[in-house]
Amino acid sequence: MAESVLNNRRRLLPASCLLTGQYGLDDVYIGVPCILGSNGVEQIFELELSDDELNSLQTSGNFYKSQLADVLKYD
């Protein structure tokens, strides 16, 4: 990852990225395939998922968001 950023390799790597509508999720970081270069995450790839896989990912992402919101209430 560091080499990809420092040397602008623009490599396809799995990384935790802020989703902004990808996979039907917003404002949550999830590990997804992305192009990583000197500008950080340059592109997020949306894999073709089955309905069950997409539902599972969305359930996990939304659960994570709700847990984080609960933690931040007590900050």
N, C-alpha and C positions, 0 to 999 in steps of 0.2 A: 504494500500500500504506500509506504513512504517513498519507494523508488518511483512509483507511478506519479505521485504528486511532485516530488522534487525534480524529476527528469521529464515531466510532462509526457509520460508514456501513453496516457489515454487508454489504459487497459480495462478490459471487462473483468470486474471483480465483484464478489458479494460483499456488501457493506450495509451497515445500518444507516438508512437514509430517511429524511423527512419526506413523508408522502403528502402530496397536495392533489389528491383525487385519484392517484393510481390505485388500482385494486379496490376502488370504492372507499378509500380511507383518506382522512385529512388530519393534519396536525398530530401525527404519530410517527415515531421512528421505528422502522421494521427492516430486517435484513432482506435486501433484494439485490438482484444483479444490476450493476451500474457501470458507467464509464467514469473512471477516476483519473483526473489529470491535474495540471497545475492550478486549475480553478476549483479544485475539489470535485464534488459530484457534478459531472457535466451532463449526464443523461441517465435516466432510470428506465430500465427495460421491464415491460409488463409481460410476464410469461403467460401462455395460454393455460389456464387452470380449469379443471373440471368444476362443476357447480359445488360439489362437496369440498374440494380443496379451497375454492374461493370463500365459501361460507366459513370454513375453519380459520382461514387467515383473517377474515373480517371479525370473527368472534374473538380471536386472540388479540387483534389490534384494539378493538373497542374495550375489551376487558383491561388491557394494559392502560389505556387512556383513563378509564374510570378509577383504576387503582392509583395512578399518578395524581389524578385530581383530588382524591381523598388524602393523599400524603401532603399535597401542597396546601390543603386547608389548614393543616397544623403547623405549617412552616412559620 
